[in-house]
Amino acid sequence: MLTDQVAASLGRPDARIVQVDHPLGGTDETTVREWADAAVEETLALLTGG
């Protein structure tokens, strides 16, 4: 994944990365909110080891 390569090149090969669906442009608000909710849950899991 490109984000893994960029993180490694910046000296952070262990960076925890959250992937968000897209495209955002043209996507209805309900769907974007669902994606955001999922990203929050994934972010919390990455930060807490859950």
Helices and strands as residue ranges (DSSP letters): H 2-9, H 29-48
